[in-house]
Amino acid sequence: MEMHLDNKVALVTGGARGIGESIATHLVREGARVVIADLEAERAEKACQVMGPNASFIRMDVTDKESVEAGIRRVTEELGRIDILVNNAGVSRRVRVLNMEPDDWNYIFKVNTFGPYLTTRAVLPQMIEREKGKIVNIAAMAGKKPMATYAHYSASKAALIAFTEAVALEYAEHGLNINCVCPGAVATKLWSIDNLETQDKSCVSSFDKDICGSFSFGRAQRLEDVANMVCYLCSDLTKNITGQSFNITS
Ligand SMILES: NC(=O)c1ccc[n+]([C@@H]2O[C@H](COP(=O)([O-])OP(=O)(O)OC[C@H]3O[C@@H](n4cnc5c(N)ncnc54)[C@H](O)[C@@H]3O)[C@@H](O)[C@H]2O)c1
């Protein structure tokens, strides 16, 4: 299936690794010019080298208004416009509510929910002016089927799904397509041991057995399962679809 993303300018937050890196790679393969917006310069530069000349990196902290606005302005000045925004940057921390400090809660919401609000707000004016634009938010199945020990993460992703629907309703009259995808579980650093080590020890469980065992196929989703759906939503094959959330799971 041809996605026809040639010469589209895409900004992918959190694209230095994991799902975001895969999304950026797939968008480049489909012909897009991609800018990875992340905190991790070294990892992102390496990823861009592999993707080739149609990928570049910009340092952006999605939780910081000035950083987001300056980044979006710079990309727009250098590349002329932003056609596609993928709000992928996200964080998770496994902890029970009684052990959850207000800072834990605020950090998860700042990256997962406040970040997409800031980036969306910064790209909307140019998309409205052109009467065209695609925004894809990476939410999570946890936002629809909340998980124990992930209360703040589940709530932040539920909020992102609701935000997606509301913004899509607001700007449908300008022809914008604003959707989200909800992966179940993909083996990335989000789940990795070094990440888990910083987490509440009373909730550590096995990714393969406890998490993936709950899916119909009994296995995790792949990076490309998410990336392919994102490319499809960024293409005009889905120009009559907005305000929807798509599950990437079994
Ligand atoms: N891996 C999964 O199983 C899974 C399941 C459902 C949803 N998701 C979602 O997919 C997205 C990507 O997850 P992943 O598994 O690839 O995670 P990951 O930890 O491998 O990558 C996250 C990326 O986001 C970046 N990031 C974090 N905070 C940032 C900030 N303030 N500003 C800019 N960049 C920032 C990190 O540097 C990193 O490159 C997240 O939104 C996550 O919630 C993942």
The ligand as a Tripos MOL2 file, in Angstrom:
@<TRIPOS>MOLECULE
LIG
   44    48     1     0     0
SMALL
NO_CHARGES

@<TRIPOS>ATOM
      1 N1          6.6150    0.1090   25.0780 N.am      1 LIG1
      2 C1          5.3390   -0.1640   25.3090 C.2       1 LIG1
      3 O1          4.9730   -1.3090   25.6220 O.2       1 LIG1
      4 C2          4.2900    0.8970   25.1820 C.ar      1 LIG1
      5 C3          2.9290    0.5210   25.3020 C.ar      1 LIG1
      6 C4          1.9530    1.4970   25.1640 C.ar      1 LIG1
      7 C5          2.3070    2.7960   24.9200 C.ar      1 LIG1
      8 N2          3.6160    3.1360   24.8070 N.ar      1 LIG1
      9 C6          3.9490    4.5440   24.5580 C.3       1 LIG1
     10 O2          4.7810    4.6620   23.4250 O.3       1 LIG1
     11 C7          5.6120    5.8040   23.5750 C.3       1 LIG1
     12 C8          7.0660    5.4160   23.3550 C.3       1 LIG1
     13 O3          7.4340    4.4550   24.3360 O.3       1 LIG1
     14 P1          8.7310    3.5530   24.2520 P.3       1 LIG1
     15 O4          8.3540    2.2320   24.7790 O.co2     1 LIG1
     16 O5          9.3670    3.6550   22.9190 O.co2     1 LIG1
     17 O6          9.6220    4.2780   25.3780 O.3       1 LIG1
     18 P2         11.1820    4.5910   25.4710 P.3       1 LIG1
     19 O7         11.4280    4.8380   26.9110 O.co2     1 LIG1
     20 O8         11.9860    3.5470   24.7810 O.co2     1 LIG1
     21 O9         11.3350    5.9600   24.6330 O.3       1 LIG1
     22 C9         10.7800    7.1530   25.0890 C.3       1 LIG1
     23 C10        11.5040    8.3280   24.4210 C.3       1 LIG1
     24 O10        10.8970    9.5360   24.8990 O.3       1 LIG1
     25 C11        11.9370   10.4540   25.2130 C.3       1 LIG1
     26 N3         11.4910   11.4230   26.2080 N.ar      1 LIG1
     27 C12        11.1740   11.2030   27.5060 C.ar      1 LIG1
     28 N4         10.8600   12.3570   28.1230 N.ar      1 LIG1
     29 C13        10.9650   13.3370   27.1980 C.ar      1 LIG1
     30 C14        10.7880   14.7450   27.2240 C.ar      1 LIG1
     31 N5         10.4310   15.3930   28.3550 N.pl3     1 LIG1
     32 N6         10.9720   15.4460   26.0660 N.ar      1 LIG1
     33 C15        11.3390   14.8140   24.9290 C.ar      1 LIG1
     34 N7         11.5390   13.4740   24.8440 N.ar      1 LIG1
     35 C16        11.3610   12.7510   25.9690 C.ar      1 LIG1
     36 C17        13.0750    9.5790   25.7340 C.3       1 LIG1
     37 O11        14.3280   10.2500   25.6980 O.3       1 LIG1
     38 C18        13.0020    8.3910   24.7790 C.3       1 LIG1
     39 O12        13.7640    8.6090   23.6120 O.3       1 LIG1
     40 C19         5.3410    6.3690   24.9740 C.3       1 LIG1
     41 O13         4.3990    7.4170   24.8850 O.3       1 LIG1
     42 C20         4.7270    5.1800   25.6970 C.3       1 LIG1
     43 O14         3.8940    5.5530   26.7700 O.3       1 LIG1
     44 C21         4.6280    2.2120   24.9430 C.ar      1 LIG1
@<TRIPOS>BOND
     1     1     2 1
     2     2     3 2
     3     2     4 1
     4     4     5 ar
     5     4    44 ar
     6     5     6 ar
     7     6     7 ar
     8     7     8 ar
     9     8     9 1
    10     8    44 ar
    11     9    10 1
    12     9    42 1
    13    10    11 1
    14    11    12 1
    15    11    40 1
    16    12    13 1
    17    13    14 1
    18    14    15 2
    19    14    16 1
    20    14    17 1
    21    17    18 1
    22    18    19 2
    23    18    20 1
    24    18    21 1
    25    21    22 1
    26    22    23 1
    27    23    24 1
    28    23    38 1
    29    24    25 1
    30    25    26 1
    31    25    36 1
    32    26    27 ar
    33    26    35 ar
    34    27    28 ar
    35    28    29 ar
    36    29    30 ar
    37    29    35 ar
    38    30    31 1
    39    30    32 ar
    40    32    33 ar
    41    33    34 ar
    42    34    35 ar
    43    36    37 1
    44    36    38 1
    45    38    39 1
    46    40    41 1
    47    40    42 1
    48    42    43 1
@<TRIPOS>SUBSTRUCTURE
     1 LIG1         1 GROUP 0 **** ****
